[in-house]
């Protein structure tokens, strides 16, 4: 860990939240506690994300499909290698 900077969740939020424009009535910096005070959480938005209706869901799924398709040749090569090894093992036992 030498030479690495350690961040707490609070320090990360303290930099990230204002940078993304999330300040307002529901979220405010509290000088006394040196933490953010926040209002009620919109659980309907959270539930929508869990159901797959998040802001980046389509992009995430497309990247996953693309990566899976791109790795097809590896899976096919591994299956062919396993079949070849199995055939060699069967041939050596038959001999």
Helices and strands as residue ranges (DSSP letters): H 9-19, E 27-30, E 35-38, H 43-50, H 57-70, H 72-94
